[in-house]
């Protein structure tokens, strides 16, 4: 769930009819639909063809496997009603485990369809999306597919958001789900996410994943997560300052402010179709200010 840096939504979608995406010679580059694109020696991505304001180019399904290993781990099988995408996931040799970064349907919707095709446990922070195994716990280490995968609880975008620190030999990558995206910034879902949790999660990612490659759930990958995480933190702090200034101009407190009234002032130059997403983040920011 994205906001393209404006707490509102994204215009990063590509034509749905382009099934293969742009190519650089014979090597696929993002966005490349329907093909498994290697990003690191141990992580490849299969981009689902579900672009939208909240999904950027679509949902990235990650395939984790050490070179030469018979097993693989799937992260975020994608949305419902994408039979072709699930078929390509199931065709990957040795699917031994499915991991979920968080509860949103564009990450979890394909679980049921995938479970019909592969006999592998599904693990998430929430038991609702966990099948055949225990729910994920913070700092749990999963040794599978020749990799060391450490679960990091990183709430804020949602209350159940986790990231996965993947290590192989001397290389590291961090799968951040929607906590950090490949472009833009993320919306905080006020139903169970909070800005305070989110800022704490960004700090944790900066400390623990500074030099790791960034493998997000939407948008392109990046060679290092640290600079992106610091930009996210700076962006949130600047947005809080803008909300405070808007409240001063309106002559109201955070406790009495209506989110949409603030949206109309702060996001006056943003396409109104993106205002519902902006409202979600503003609501979270007002709650943060009320508790400060």
Order of alpha helices (4+ residues) and beta strands (2+ residues): beta-beta-beta-beta-beta-beta-alpha-beta-alpha-alpha-beta-beta-beta-beta-beta-alpha-beta-alpha-alpha-alpha
